[in-house]
Structure formats: C-alpha cells, structure tokens
Amino acid sequence: MAVITISRQFGSGGKALGKMLADELEYVFADSDIVSKIAQAANVSETWVENVEKEAGGKLSRVISRMVSKGLVDKVLKDDYGYIDEEIYLDYLVVMIAQIAEEGNVVIMGRGSQYILRDHPDAIHILLVNEFEYRVKYVIEHHDMPYNKAAQMVRSEDKRRASLYKKIGKTDYDRPDLYDLVLHMAELDLETAKNMVLDLVKAKFK
C-alpha cells in the first residue's frame, strides 16, 4: 500500500519516472486527475481549477501545516460551491491528496504532496534534480522545441516553483533530508532511476 510522491526540478524527468513507476507497480498515477477530482468536487471546470492552481500559494502554509481533520473533510466535501478560489482550491487539494494517499498504491506528482504527506507512514518521497543545461536538453528532446524556448521554459518553471514555495514559507523544498531518495539525473537514465525507487519500495514493504 505504498504512496510515492515525486518532486522534481522542471526538466529532470519527474513525470516520465512517475508514469514508469506507476506502470511497473500497477499503481494509480495521480497528476492531472487531481485537478479533475477537485473540479468535480467543487462543481467547476478543470480549466478554472488549473488557472487557480497556477496562482495558488498565499494560503498553503496555513493549510498544509495542520492535520487533515474530519471537520475539514466534511466542510470541503459537503459544500456545493460551484465556485473556487485560491483558499477553496488549497483546502480541496489537501483533502484530495490525503484521500488518494489513504487508498494507497499511488504515485503522486508534486503539488506539495511531500509536505502534505510528510507524516504518512507508508509514503516514500522522491526528489529529482539536475543541472540547468541537462534540463534544457531534456525539454528540447521531449517537447521538440528550440534551445532558446526550452531554456526560457526551464527558467520560468524554476521561478514559478521557487515563488510558490517562498509564499508558503517552504524554502527548504530541495533539502535532501526531506526525501527518502534524491536522484541526480545527470548521472542516471530513467530506467536506472526507476529500479532504484523500486528497490526502495521493496525494502520498505518487504
């Protein structure tokens, strides 16, 4: 019943690794479907949730610093909003990630899941990092775009990630001791990285 969270620097291959792990383990891969679940629960469009998600951050430190209580779950799941803003989105996010983790056998991509599930007994937290030029090369190869555009995308995503965590008071998001395994992808291919994570899962749940 493992829960694997994948945090990554953009362009380090985190989403590809997450999909590979989910396929190998026959786990649920929770990424864009988190947006779908929130949209359905809040009775709004996925586009609306995606737009709010991009701007989220101001309330997240308050939300993820507390336990996911029954009162919060009841409030979120019983209210028929038909509307969502940053605060409502963040409440939903905590509840949905907590529910997904409770079901187990899941790989969860980003969205602060390493913080939300930091005390979950069955969670394994993975971080992927790489140097800037390697990440630009990865984006060029996987998104078929020229160097300048790929470099701009990596810089933009780095800035957005840093800004989000700064707003939530979590400037330590790349600190190694927050994770069970840190993968430096300049030294690894995705298949090797996958096998390293699988070994960790087997060791934890043998």
C-alpha positions in Angstrom: 0.0 0.0 0.0 2.9 2.4 -0.7 2.4 6.1 -1.6 5.2 7.6 -3.7 5.5 11.3 -4.1 7.6 12.7 -6.9 9.1 16.2 -6.5 11.4 17.5 -9.2 13.2 20.4 -10.8 11.5 21.0 -14.1 13.1 19.1 -17.0 14.6 16.4 -14.8 12.2 13.7 -16.0 9.9 13.5 -12.9 6.7 13.0 -14.8 8.2 10.3 -17.0 9.6 8.5 -14.0 6.3 8.7 -12.2 4.5 7.1 -15.1 7.1 4.4 -15.4 6.8 3.6 -11.7 3.0 3.5 -11.8 3.0 1.2 -14.8 5.6 -1.1 -13.2 3.9 -1.3 -9.9 0.4 -1.2 -11.3 -0.3 1.9 -9.2 -2.6 4.8 -9.9 -0.7 7.8 -11.4 -2.1 10.9 -9.8 -1.3 14.1 -11.7 -3.8 15.8 -13.8 -6.6 13.6 -12.4 -6.1 15.5 -9.1 -7.3 18.6 -11.0 -10.3 16.6 -12.3 -11.2 15.4 -8.8 -11.1 18.9 -7.4 -13.1 20.3 -10.3 -15.8 17.6 -9.9 -16.0 18.1 -6.1 -16.1 21.9 -6.4 -18.6 21.8 -9.3 -16.4 23.9 -11.6 -14.4 23.4 -14.8 -11.0 21.8 -14.9 -9.7 25.0 -16.7 -10.8 27.1 -13.7 -9.0 24.8 -11.3 -5.9 24.9 -13.4 -5.9 28.7 -13.5 -6.4 28.9 -9.7 -3.7 26.3 -9.2 -1.1 28.4 -11.1 -1.7 31.3 -8.7 -2.1 29.3 -5.5 0.3 29.8 -2.7 -0.8 32.5 -0.3 -2.8 30.3 2.0 -1.0 27.0 1.5 1.3 27.4 4.5 -1.8 27.6 6.8 -3.5 24.7 5.1 -0.7 22.1 5.0 0.6 23.0 8.4 -2.4 21.5 10.1 -3.8 18.0 10.2 -6.5 16.9 7.8 -9.3 16.8 10.3 -12.7 15.3 9.9 -14.2 18.8 10.2 -12.1 20.0 7.2 -13.1 16.9 5.1 -16.7 17.4 5.9 -16.6 21.1 5.1 -14.9 20.5 1.7 -16.9 17.5 0.6 -20.4 18.7 1.7 -20.3 22.2 0.4 -21.6 22.6 -3.2 -19.6 25.6 -4.2 -19.9 26.0 -7.9 -17.0 28.4 -7.4 -13.4 28.0 -6.5 -10.7 30.5 -5.4 -7.2 30.0 -4.0 -8.3 29.2 -0.5 -11.0 26.8 -1.5 -8.6 25.1 -4.0 -6.0 24.6 -1.4 -8.5 23.1 1.1 -9.6 20.7 -1.7 -6.0 19.9 -2.6 -5.1 18.8 0.9 -8.2 16.7 1.2 -7.9 15.1 -2.2 -4.2 14.2 -1.8 -4.9 12.8 1.7 -7.8 10.7 0.3 -5.7 9.5 -2.7 -2.9 8.5 -0.3 -5.3 6.8 2.0 -6.3 4.5 -0.8 -2.7 3.6 -1.3 -0.8 2.1 -4.3 -0.4 5.5 -5.9 2.3 7.7 -7.4 1.6 11.4 -6.7 3.2 14.2 -8.8 4.2 17.4 -7.0 1.6 19.9 -5.7 3.3 20.0 -2.3 2.5 16.3 -1.6 5.8 15.8 0.1 4.6 18.3 2.7 1.0 17.3 2.9 2.0 13.6 3.4 5.2 14.2 5.4 3.9 12.2 8.3 2.2 9.5 6.3 3.7 6.1 7.5 3.6 4.5 4.0 4.8 7.5 2.0 8.1 7.4 0.1 9.3 10.8 -1.0 11.5 11.1 -4.1 13.3 14.2 -5.5 14.8 14.5 -9.0 17.4 17.2 -9.6 19.7 18.1 -12.5 21.9 20.9 -13.8 20.3 23.6 -15.9 21.8 22.6 -19.2 20.8 19.0 -18.8 17.3 20.0 -18.1 17.1 22.3 -21.1 18.4 19.4 -23.2 15.7 17.1 -21.8 13.0 19.7 -22.7 14.4 20.1 -26.2 14.3 16.3 -26.7 10.9 15.7 -25.2 9.0 18.8 -26.2 10.6 19.3 -29.7 11.4 23.0 -29.2 14.5 25.1 -30.0 17.1 25.8 -27.3 16.1 29.4 -26.5 12.5 28.5 -26.0 13.4 25.4 -23.9 15.8 27.5 -21.7 13.1 30.1 -21.2 10.6 27.4 -20.1 13.1 25.9 -17.6 13.8 29.3 -16.1 10.1 30.2 -16.0 9.2 26.9 -14.3 12.1 27.3 -11.8 10.9 30.8 -10.9 7.3 29.7 -10.5 8.3 26.8 -8.3 10.6 28.9 -6.1 7.9 31.6 -5.9 5.2 29.2 -4.8 7.4 27.6 -2.0 8.6 31.0 -0.9 4.9 32.2 -0.5 4.1 29.1 1.6 7.2 29.5 3.8 8.8 26.4 2.5 12.2 27.5 1.2 13.7 24.1 2.1 11.9 22.2 -0.7 15.1 20.8 -2.2 16.7 19.9 1.1 17.8 16.3 0.8 16.7 15.2 4.3 13.1 15.9 3.3 13.2 12.9 0.9 13.9 9.2 1.1 15.8 9.3 -2.1 17.4 12.1 -4.1 18.2 11.3 -7.8 20.8 13.3 -9.6 19.6 12.7 -13.2 22.8 13.8 -14.9 24.2 10.5 -13.6 21.2 8.3 -14.2 18.9 7.2 -17.0 15.2 6.8 -16.3 15.3 3.0 -16.2 18.1 3.0 -13.6 16.2 5.7 -11.6 13.1 3.6 -11.7 14.9 0.5 -10.5 16.4 2.4 -7.6 13.0 3.6 -6.5 11.6 0.1 -6.9 14.4 -1.3 -4.7 13.5 1.3 -2.0 9.8 0.3 -2.2 10.6 -3.4 -1.8 13.0 -2.7 1.1 10.4 -0.6 2.9 7.5 -3.0 2.4 9.2 -6.4 2.4 
